[in-house]
């Protein structure tokens, strides 16, 4: 029985990852104002900008876990989109800080995201790679969803987990940016 449930959950995650990867990431990317990120990093500095993004991510984690099952139904999808948005903003800020250029293309950006999440990434951005990114992010969120069922405790867990996720991703992206420059890629 447990094997059947795990297989069902795994296939549901794959379906959701495919939906998210087809246009979801690109929509989130395109709705982020890269000039505002540049201005934020210039004004606050990189570390304070990352802290601000981590706090924004923590806020949605707190909201999605604060009321138990009632707020979780609406809060988890909102939290997931906010978590991805904050991760994207942090990654863009680090790329700007290291390169000096704030405008970047979706393909270059997604390659760095894939590498930071330890998804197999080469010089070609493929549908499979983007689906791998979506699946990895859904797995990260899914492991915390059950903990958010308990009011108040769920808020603390959700907020803390989101905050730490953004901070850890920032460290990972900083290391990648210092290690090697991003190569131009082709989209298939």
N, C-alpha and C positions, 0 to 999 in steps of 0.2 A: 504494500500500500504506500509506504514512504517513497519508494522508487517511482511510482506513478505520479505522486504529488510533485516530487522534485523535477521529473521530466516535464510535467505540465508548467511548472513555474519557469523552468529554463526556456521552454518554447514561447511562453508569454513574454519573457524578457527579450528574446530574439525578435518577436513581432514588434514590440514597442521600440526596440533599437532601430529596426528598419524604418519605422515611421519617423522617428526622430532624426535619423541620419539623412533621409532623403532631402528634406528642405528645412527641417527645424534648426539645425546648427547654422545654416546660411542665413536664415531669418534673424536669429539672435545676433549673429555677427554684424549683419547689415543695419540693425537697429542701435548699435553702439556707436556713439559719436566719438571717433578717434581723436578729434581736436580737443574735446573736453578732457580726455584721458591725458593728453599732452599737457594741457593747462594745469590739470590736477597734480601731475608729477612735478611740473615746474614750480608750482606754488607750494606744495606740501613736502616734496621730496618723495622718493620711491617708497621708503619704508612706511611713512605715514599714509601714503595712498593705499598700500597693501593692507595696512591696519584698518583703514576705512572700509575697504571692500570686505574684509573678514568680518567686521562688525555688521555690515549690511547683510551678509550671508547668515550670520548668527541670528539676526532679527527675524528673518523668515523661518529659520529653524525653531525659534522660540514660539512664533505664532502657530506654526503647523503642529506643534506638540502640546500646546497649552491647554486645549480643551478635550483631549482624548480623541475618541472616534469622530466626534462631531466636527472638530476643526481639521482633523486629519484628512477627511474626504476632499475638502476644498484646498486645504493648506499644503498637502504634499505635492500636488502638481505645481502650485505656485512656488513652493520652496525649491523644487527641482529646477524650474526655469531661472529663478533668481540665483541659485547656486552656480549654474552654468554661466549665467551672465557675469557674475562676480569673478569666476575663474577666467573667463575670456578677458575681462577688464584688467585683471592682474597680469595676465600673460602679455597683453598689449602694452601695458605700462612698462614691464620689464624689457620687452623688445624695443620700445621707444628709448628707454633709459640707456640701453647698451648700444643701439644703432644710431641714435640721434634723429631718426626719421619716424614720424608717428603714423604715416600711412602705410598700410600693408595689405596684401591681397589675402583672400580667403584661403587659398591653397597653401601658401607659406605658413599662415597662421595655424591651420589644422594639422600640418605636419609637426609643428612644435607641440601642439596639444597632444597628439598621438604619442610622441616621444616622451613627454612628461608623464603620461599615464602608463607608459611602458607597453603600448600597443605596437605591434610590429609596424614599423614605418620605414619606407625606403624613400627614394627620390620621386616616386610616383604616388600621387594621391588617388587612391582607388575607393570604389564603393565599399569594398570589404573593410578597408582601413577605417573609414568613417563609421561603418556599422560597429566595428570593434570598439571605437571610442564611445559610441552611444551605449553599447552593452556594458562596458566597464563603468560608466557613470551610473547607469541604472542599477548595477549590482551594488555600487557604493551606497546609493540612496536606499535600496531595498533592504540592506542589512540593518538599517536604523529604523525602518518603518514600524516594526512591531513594538519597539521600545517607546514609541510616541503615543501608544494607546493609553498610557497612564497619565492623567492630567498632572500638571506641574512638573513631575519627574520627566515626563516626555518633553516638556519645554526646555528643561535644563539639558537633557541629552541632545535634543535637536540643535539647540543653539551652540552648545559646546562642540558637537561633531562638525557642524558647518564651519565654525570659526577655525578649528584645527585643520580641516580639509583645505581651506583657502591658504592658510599659513604654510602648510606642508607643500602644497602645489607651488607656491611662490618660491620656496627654497629649491624645489626640483627644477623649476623653469630657470631660476638664476644660475644653477649649476650647468644646465644645458647651454644657456646663452654664453657662459664663460668658456665652455669646453670647445665649441665649434660653431662657426657661422652657419646659418640655414642655407642650404643649396637651393637653386631654382628647381622647381618641380613641374611635371607635366600632369595634366588631369585626363583620365580616361573614363 
